Amino acid sequence: MMIPYALAAIIAVAVLIKIVDLCYIFQVKEYRMDRFGSMLKEDGLFLTLYFRWPRFPAKSLRNLLIICISILLLAGSLSLHLQYSQGLWISALAFVLSPLIALLFTIISVLLTRPFAYAVRTQMIKKAKLLISSRPDLISVGISGSYGKTSTKEFLFQMLSTKYQVAKTDANKNTDVGVAQSILQNIKPDTKYFIAEVGAYKQGEVAKATQVFMPQNAIITAFGNQHLDLYGSRENLIKAEGEILEHLPEKGTAYINADILSFPHTSKRTKAKVVSFSATTDKGDIIATDVVLNDKKELTARVQYDGSNFTIATELVGAHNIANILPCIAFCMDNGMTRAEVTAAVKNLIQIPGKLSVHKGLKGSTVLNDSGNSSVDGFIAAVNTVGEQG
């Protein structure tokens, strides 16, 4: 009798550890079954369940509920197992299958907590919309695209903050509820600008996030090939990432990357004024030429915009960052910042941790950390940057 009870205790510990780790994974994937399924396809079910080092999820009410419900399911299953099956081989099999058991319990718990999460989410979005509607003086900017969103958001925030009170979405919070949460936490009575990164994994999600704060302005960074398994096709991706344009007012401005292949079609999706930008050609309202890395390890470029022609210099790593800076320069100049203020702000831009940030490595080596997120285009940019730093 002691062996089955001892094995039951071991099974319980194994399942519980995996439940905690799976809760972390679901949290990262925003508790979405489609994103979780996509991750399993990419990483493999076996590797995910059996060869992951467990990690703890954030302290939140939903995570607590998921773990508690899973524990109750585990306790009930172990009770039935001990009551009706004392066979040693069945206990051994249950131990081997413990990650699959944990997966089943976690999925059930995620689904059971969905109504609660939906209610909290709906209330938060409602409060955020009320706050935005009470601030007609607030100028909002929405940033969409397959990649470059976070960098562009952070650069625009840093530049505008040199002169104005600015709020932004935190970290990579780019869904409707993430935007709402940032609105409620970060917008203060004296905030003049709000910058929100909006993202999606299927059509309609950028529109939902946009409708939370109804921006007057938008920046479209670039279109890549991320999450095509969820979008279904690159055409669907382009349609989804460009949804923000359809919600801009006529008096607003859309800053669109002129280098995207779908620029002619994308630029027609809005009634707002379109300002195109390019760091690779002279076909744009704001362009950058003569991009070089000087002897001081500064990235310099010649910028032309609205009749002005001036040089910018930045200590940011990677020539691709010029494309992220250009719409920020245009927006700042369009909103009252002088050329001198803009160039000074660009000069003082700080690299975002995990976005090709520079760190000291072993034995005097230099480490470029690009682990924050990645894409094919981002990986190529990182490789090119290593060559630049050479």
C-alpha positions in Angstrom: 0.0 0.0 0.0 2.9 2.4 0.7 4.3 2.3 -2.8 1.1 3.5 -4.6 0.8 6.3 -2.0 4.4 7.3 -2.4 4.0 7.3 -6.2 0.8 9.3 -5.9 2.8 12.0 -3.9 5.5 12.0 -6.6 2.9 12.3 -9.4 1.2 15.2 -7.5 4.5 17.1 -7.3 5.4 16.4 -11.0 1.9 17.5 -12.2 1.9 20.6 -10.0 5.3 21.8 -11.2 4.1 21.4 -14.8 0.8 23.2 -14.1 2.8 26.2 -12.8 5.0 26.2 -15.9 2.0 25.9 -18.2 0.3 28.7 -16.4 3.4 30.8 -17.2 3.2 29.8 -20.9 -0.5 30.6 -21.2 0.1 34.0 -19.5 2.8 34.8 -22.1 0.5 33.7 -24.8 -2.3 35.9 -23.4 -4.3 32.8 -22.4 -5.1 32.3 -26.1 -5.6 28.7 -27.4 -4.6 29.7 -30.9 -1.3 31.2 -29.8 -0.6 28.3 -27.4 -1.3 25.9 -30.3 1.0 27.8 -32.6 3.8 27.6 -30.0 3.3 23.8 -29.7 3.6 23.5 -33.4 6.8 25.5 -33.5 8.5 24.1 -30.4 6.9 20.6 -30.4 4.6 19.1 -27.8 7.1 16.7 -26.5 9.9 19.3 -26.0 7.4 21.7 -24.4 6.0 19.2 -21.9 9.1 17.3 -21.0 12.2 19.4 -21.6 11.3 22.9 -20.4 12.8 24.4 -17.3 9.8 25.5 -15.3 9.1 29.2 -14.8 6.7 30.9 -12.4 3.9 33.1 -13.8 3.2 36.6 -12.6 1.3 37.2 -9.5 -2.3 37.8 -10.7 -5.8 36.8 -9.7 -6.3 34.8 -12.9 -3.1 32.9 -12.5 -4.0 32.1 -8.9 -7.4 30.9 -10.0 -5.9 28.7 -12.8 -3.5 27.1 -10.4 -6.1 26.5 -7.7 -8.7 25.0 -10.1 -5.9 22.8 -11.5 -5.0 21.6 -8.0 -8.6 20.7 -7.2 -8.8 18.7 -10.4 -5.5 17.0 -9.5 -6.7 16.2 -6.0 -9.9 14.7 -7.3 -8.1 12.6 -9.9 -5.5 11.3 -7.3 -8.4 10.4 -4.9 -10.1 8.3 -7.6 -6.8 6.8 -8.6 -6.0 5.7 -5.0 -9.5 4.5 -4.4 -10.0 2.4 -7.6 -6.5 1.5 -8.9 -3.8 0.3 -6.6 -1.7 -1.2 -9.4 1.9 -0.1 -9.4 2.1 -0.1 -13.2 -0.8 2.3 -13.4 0.9 4.7 -11.0 4.1 4.5 -13.0 2.2 5.2 -16.2 0.5 8.2 -14.6 3.9 9.6 -13.6 5.2 9.3 -17.2 2.1 11.0 -18.4 2.1 13.7 -15.7 2.9 16.5 -18.1 -0.1 15.6 -20.3 -2.3 15.4 -17.2 -1.0 18.9 -16.2 -1.8 20.2 -19.7 -5.3 18.8 -19.6 -6.0 20.4 -16.1 -4.4 23.7 -17.1 -6.5 24.0 -20.3 -9.7 23.2 -18.4 -8.7 25.9 -15.8 -7.9 28.5 -18.5 -11.3 27.9 -20.1 -13.2 28.0 -16.8 -11.6 31.4 -15.8 -12.4 32.9 -19.2 -15.8 34.4 -18.2 -14.2 36.1 -15.2 -11.3 37.5 -17.3 -13.8 38.7 -20.0 -15.8 40.6 -17.3 -12.7 42.3 -15.9 -11.4 43.0 -19.4 -14.7 44.6 -20.5 -14.9 46.8 -17.4 -11.3 48.0 -17.8 -11.8 48.9 -21.5 -15.0 50.7 -20.6 -13.2 52.8 -18.0 -10.3 53.6 -20.4 -12.7 54.7 -23.1 -14.5 57.0 -20.6 -11.1 58.5 -19.6 -10.2 59.1 -23.2 -13.5 60.7 -24.0 -13.1 63.1 -21.1 -9.7 64.3 -22.5 -10.5 65.9 -26.0 -7.2 67.8 -25.6 -5.1 64.6 -25.5 -3.2 63.9 -28.7 -2.9 60.2 -29.4 -0.6 58.2 -31.7 -1.1 54.5 -32.6 1.8 52.5 -33.9 1.2 49.3 -35.9 3.2 47.0 -38.1 4.8 43.6 -38.0 8.1 44.7 -36.4 9.7 47.9 -35.2 6.6 49.0 -33.2 8.2 48.9 -29.7 11.4 50.6 -30.8 9.4 53.4 -32.6 7.1 53.8 -29.6 10.0 54.1 -27.2 12.0 56.5 -29.4 8.9 58.8 -30.0 8.3 58.7 -26.2 11.9 59.7 -25.4 11.9 62.5 -28.0 8.5 64.0 -27.1 9.3 63.8 -23.4 12.1 66.3 -23.8 9.4 69.0 -24.2 6.0 67.6 -23.3 4.3 65.4 -20.7 3.9 62.0 -22.5 2.3 58.7 -21.6 2.7 55.4 -23.4 1.7 51.7 -23.3 3.9 49.7 -21.1 6.4 47.1 -22.4 4.7 45.0 -25.2 1.1 45.6 -24.0 -0.5 46.1 -27.4 -3.9 44.4 -27.2 -7.2 46.2 -26.4 -6.9 45.3 -22.7 -3.2 46.1 -22.6 -3.9 49.6 -24.1 -6.7 50.1 -21.7 -4.6 49.1 -18.7 -1.8 51.6 -19.8 -4.4 54.4 -20.3 -5.7 54.0 -16.7 -2.3 53.7 -15.2 -0.2 56.2 -17.1 -2.4 59.1 -18.4 -2.3 61.9 -15.9 -4.2 65.3 -15.9 -1.2 67.1 -17.4 -0.5 64.4 -20.1 -0.5 66.0 -23.6 0.5 63.0 -25.7 -0.4 59.3 -25.5 1.5 56.7 -27.6 0.1 53.3 -28.0 1.6 50.2 -29.7 -1.2 48.1 -31.2 -0.7 44.5 -32.3 -2.7 41.5 -33.5 -2.7 37.9 -34.5 -5.8 37.9 -36.7 -8.0 40.4 -38.5 -10.1 42.7 -36.3 -7.7 42.8 -33.3 -5.8 46.0 -34.3 -9.2 47.7 -34.9 -10.4 46.6 -31.3 -7.2 48.0 -29.7 -7.5 51.2 -31.8 -11.1 51.8 -30.8 -10.1 51.9 -27.1 -8.2 55.3 -27.6 -9.2 56.4 -31.1 -5.9 58.1 -32.1 -5.7 61.1 -34.3 -2.4 59.9 -35.7 -0.8 56.6 -36.7 2.6 55.2 -37.6 2.9 52.1 -39.8 6.4 50.7 -39.4 6.7 47.7 -41.7 5.1 44.5 -42.8 6.9 41.1 -42.4 5.9 37.5 -42.1 5.2 37.1 -38.4 2.4 34.9 -37.2 1.4 33.8 -40.7 0.1 30.5 -39.2 -2.5 32.6 -37.3 -3.2 35.1 -40.0 -3.5 32.5 -42.7 -1.7 34.6 -45.4 0.5 37.7 -45.8 -2.5 39.5 -47.4 -4.5 38.9 -44.2 -1.5 40.2 -42.1 -1.3 43.4 -44.2 -5.1 44.0 -43.9 -5.0 43.4 -40.1 -1.9 45.5 -39.3 -3.3 48.4 -41.4 -6.7 48.5 -39.7 -5.7 51.5 -37.6 -5.6 53.7 -40.7 -9.3 53.3 -41.2 -10.1 54.8 -37.8 -8.1 58.0 -38.2 -10.0 61.3 -38.5 -9.6 63.4 -41.7 -7.6 66.0 -39.7 -5.2 63.3 -38.5 -1.9 62.2 -40.0 -0.7 58.7 -41.0 3.1 58.2 -41.1 3.6 55.2 -43.4 6.8 53.4 -44.4 7.3 54.1 -48.1 9.5 51.0 -48.4 6.7 48.5 -47.9 5.6 46.8 -51.1 1.9 47.5 -50.3 2.4 51.2 -49.8 0.1 52.4 -52.7 -2.8 50.3 -51.3 -2.0 50.9 -47.6 -1.9 54.7 -48.0 -5.3 54.7 -49.6 -6.9 53.1 -46.5 -7.2 56.4 -44.7 -8.8 59.8 -45.2 -6.1 61.4 -43.0 -3.0 63.1 -44.4 -0.3 60.7 -45.4 3.4 61.3 -44.6 5.7 58.7 -46.1 9.1 57.9 -44.8 12.1 56.0 -46.2 15.7 55.3 -45.1 16.6 53.5 -48.3 15.3 55.6 -51.2 14.5 59.2 -52.0 10.8 58.4 -52.5 9.3 59.7 -49.3 8.1 62.9 -47.6 10.8 62.4 -45.1 14.0 60.6 -46.1 17.4 59.8 -44.7 20.5 59.6 -46.9 24.2 59.2 -46.3 23.7 56.8 -43.3 27.1 56.0 -41.9 28.8 54.9 -38.7 31.5 57.5 -37.9 34.7 57.2 -36.0 32.9 58.0 -32.7 30.7 55.0 -33.3 27.8 57.4 -33.9 25.2 56.6 -36.5 24.7 59.7 -38.7 22.3 60.5 -41.5 21.2 63.4 -43.6 17.5 64.0 -43.1 15.2 66.0 -45.5 11.7 67.0 -44.4 9.3 69.8 -45.1 11.9 72.0 -46.7 14.5 71.3 -44.0 17.8 69.5 -44.6 19.8 68.6 -41.5 22.1 66.0 -40.0 21.2 63.7 -37.1 23.6 61.7 -35.0 22.7 58.9 -32.5 24.5 56.3 -30.4 21.8 53.8 -31.2 23.2 50.5 -32.6 22.1 49.4 -36.0 21.5 51.4 -39.2 17.9 50.0 -39.3 17.1 52.3 -36.4 17.1 55.2 -38.8 13.9 53.9 -40.3 12.4 53.8 -36.8 13.5 57.4 -36.0 12.2 59.0 -39.2 8.5 59.0 -38.4 9.3 60.2 -34.9 11.2 63.2 -36.3 8.3 64.0 -38.6 5.7 63.8 -35.9 7.8 65.9 -33.5 8.4 68.6 -36.0 4.7 68.5 -37.0 3.8 69.0 -33.4 5.9 72.1 -32.5 9.4 70.8 -31.9 12.1 72.8 -33.6 14.9 71.2 -35.7 17.4 71.9 -33.0 15.2 70.3 -30.3 14.6 67.2 -32.6 18.3 66.7 -33.4 19.2 67.1 -29.6 16.5 64.5 -28.7 17.8 62.1 -31.4 21.3 62.5 -30.1 20.2 61.4 -26.6 18.1 58.4 -27.6 18.7 55.4 -25.4 18.9 51.8 -26.7 16.0 49.7 -25.5 17.1 46.6 -23.5 16.8 43.5 -25.5 16.5 45.4 -28.8 20.2 45.1 -29.9 21.3 46.7 -26.6 25.0 46.6 -26.0 26.5 44.8 -23.0 30.0 43.9 -21.8 30.8 40.2 -22.2 33.5 37.9 -21.0 37.2 38.8 -21.6 36.4 42.2 -23.0 33.9 41.0 -25.6 30.8 42.9 -26.6 27.4 41.3 -26.5 24.5 42.6 -28.6 21.3 41.5 -26.9 18.4 41.1 -29.3 16.4 38.6 -27.2 13.4 40.9 -26.6 11.7 39.7 -29.7 12.7 38.7 -33.2 11.7 38.2 -36.8 13.5 37.3 -40.1 14.0 41.0 -40.9 15.1 41.6 -37.3 17.6 38.8 -37.4 19.1 40.1 -40.7 19.3 43.6 -39.2 21.1 42.1 -36.1 23.6 40.2 -38.4 24.2 43.4 -40.4 24.8 45.3 -37.1 27.4 42.8 -36.0 29.2 43.6 -39.2 28.9 47.3 -38.7 30.3 47.0 -35.2 33.1 44.8 -36.5 
